[in-house]
Amino acid sequence: GGDPEGTGKGGNSIWGKAFKDEFKPQYSHTGRGVLAMANSGPDSNKSQFYITYRSCKHLDNKHTIFGKLVGGMETLDAIERVGTDNKDAPVEEIKIERVAVFVNPFQEATDELQAERDAELEKAKEELKKVPKPKEEKKKVYSTGIGKYINPTIKKEARKAESESEATSSKKKKTSSYSFSDFSAW
């Protein structure tokens, strides 16, 4: 639909030029009666549109969905029964003479989605308030410069332990000598 010249090439959009695709994750080519823009590639929407006879998920994120039939399915059945030629054009002229827009379902769906997101965000904020904040312990400063947070008592104990380990390791040292004086075994 939407071909004012009846050539199959379409016409201009209301803005006089092609317009960008508008994909929404909550809209899908699911079921009969989905209305979407026909195009010749990304961001090439003009005046032509189509109505699906069945689910066409392969068209998701390729064609902008802008509506859905909520009544008149018998008319869609009649359109579906019209044969097509080898160029997939109907063999009989099909004209949509009258439509009625009952409600903007997309605005309603967008509002519902936004309300759900706001509720989730509020819930997450409340949960975050319940989590206790970690207490920051202020470190005691014992001196200035490098090692200022190290307790001098621990430093003394570490030096004492170090000197004791050096004393015991010097006692345990083995003295071994190797000599190359005797080569008779070779």
C-alpha positions in Angstrom: 0.0 0.0 0.0 0.9 3.6 -0.1 1.8 3.9 -3.8 0.0 7.0 -5.1 1.1 6.5 -8.7 0.2 2.8 -8.8 3.6 1.9 -10.3 4.9 -0.2 -7.5 7.8 2.3 -7.0 6.0 4.2 -4.2 5.9 7.9 -3.7 7.4 10.5 -1.4 6.9 10.5 2.3 5.0 13.3 4.0 8.4 15.0 4.5 9.2 14.9 0.8 12.1 12.6 1.2 13.1 9.2 2.7 13.2 9.0 6.5 15.2 6.9 8.9 14.1 3.6 10.3 12.7 3.6 13.8 13.1 0.2 15.5 11.7 -0.6 18.9 12.6 -3.8 20.7 9.0 -4.3 22.0 7.6 -4.3 18.4 7.9 -7.5 16.3 6.4 -9.0 13.1 4.4 -11.4 15.2 1.0 -12.6 14.0 -1.4 -11.3 11.3 -2.1 -7.7 10.7 1.2 -6.0 11.5 1.6 -2.7 9.6 5.2 -1.7 8.7 7.0 0.5 6.2 8.2 -1.1 3.0 11.7 0.1 2.1 14.6 -0.6 -0.3 17.3 -0.7 2.4 18.2 1.0 5.6 16.7 4.4 6.2 14.9 4.5 2.9 11.2 4.7 4.1 8.9 6.7 1.9 5.2 6.1 1.4 4.8 2.4 0.9 3.7 0.0 3.7 2.6 -3.6 4.0 0.3 -5.6 6.3 1.4 -9.1 7.3 -0.7 -12.3 6.7 1.4 -14.2 9.3 4.4 -13.8 11.6 7.5 -12.6 9.7 10.2 -12.4 12.3 12.9 -12.2 9.6 11.7 -8.6 8.9 12.3 -7.4 12.5 14.9 -4.6 12.6 14.7 -4.2 8.8 11.3 -2.5 8.5 9.7 0.1 10.8 6.6 -1.2 12.4 4.0 1.5 13.0 0.7 -0.3 13.7 -1.4 -3.4 14.0 -4.9 -4.3 12.9 -7.3 -4.6 15.8 -10.3 -5.3 13.6 -11.3 -6.0 10.0 -9.6 -9.3 9.8 -12.2 -10.4 7.3 -10.9 -7.6 5.0 -7.4 -8.9 5.5 -8.6 -12.4 4.6 -10.1 -11.0 1.4 -6.9 -9.2 0.4 -4.9 -12.3 1.1 -7.1 -14.3 -1.4 -6.3 -12.0 -4.3 -3.7 -13.6 -6.5 -0.3 -12.0 -7.5 1.7 -11.9 -10.7 5.3 -12.8 -11.3 6.4 -9.5 -9.8 4.4 -10.2 -6.6 1.9 -7.4 -7.5 -1.8 -8.1 -7.0 -3.7 -9.1 -10.2 -6.7 -7.1 -9.0 -6.6 -3.5 -7.8 -6.8 -3.3 -4.0 -7.8 0.0 -2.4 -8.1 0.8 1.3 -10.8 3.4 1.3 -11.2 3.9 5.0 -9.3 3.3 8.2 -10.0 4.2 11.8 -7.2 4.7 14.4 -8.6 3.6 17.7 -5.7 4.2 20.0 -2.0 4.7 19.6 -0.9 1.3 20.9 2.8 2.2 20.6 2.5 5.1 22.9 0.6 2.9 25.4 3.3 0.2 25.1 6.1 2.8 25.5 4.4 4.2 28.6 4.0 0.8 30.1 7.6 -0.1 29.4 8.8 3.2 30.9 6.6 2.6 34.0 8.1 -0.9 34.4 11.7 0.5 34.1 10.9 3.2 36.6 9.5 0.7 39.1 12.6 -1.5 38.7 14.9 1.4 39.2 13.0 2.5 42.3 13.2 -1.1 43.7 16.9 -1.2 43.0 17.4 2.1 44.8 15.5 0.7 47.9 17.6 -2.5 47.9 20.7 -0.4 47.7 19.6 1.6 50.8 19.3 -1.6 52.7 22.9 -2.7 52.1 25.1 -1.5 55.0 27.9 0.8 54.1 31.3 -0.4 55.0 32.9 1.5 57.8 36.2 3.1 57.0 38.8 2.5 59.7 41.1 5.3 60.2 44.6 4.0 60.3 46.8 4.9 63.2 50.0 6.9 62.2 53.1 5.9 64.2 55.7 8.1 62.4 56.2 10.1 59.3 57.4 9.0 55.9 57.6 5.5 54.5 56.3 2.9 57.0 54.4 5.5 59.1 51.5 3.0 59.6 53.8 0.2 60.9 53.7 -0.2 64.7 57.3 0.3 66.1 56.7 -2.7 68.5 56.2 -5.0 65.5 59.3 -3.5 63.8 61.4 -4.4 66.9 60.0 -8.0 67.0 60.7 -8.4 63.3 64.3 -7.2 63.7 64.8 -9.5 66.7 63.4 -12.5 64.8 65.5 -11.6 61.8 68.7 -11.5 63.8 67.9 -14.8 65.5 67.4 -16.5 62.2 70.7 -15.2 60.9 72.5 -16.5 64.0 71.0 -20.0 63.6 71.7 -20.1 59.9 75.3 -19.2 60.4 75.7 -22.1 62.9 74.2 -24.6 60.5 76.4 -23.7 57.6 78.4 -26.6 56.2 81.8 -26.1 55.0 82.5 -28.1 52.0 85.4 -28.0 49.8 85.8 -29.4 46.4 89.1 -30.1 44.9 90.2 -31.0 41.5 93.6 -32.3 42.6 93.1 -36.0 41.9 92.3 -36.9 38.3 93.2 -40.6 38.5 89.6 -41.8 38.2 89.3 -40.3 34.8 
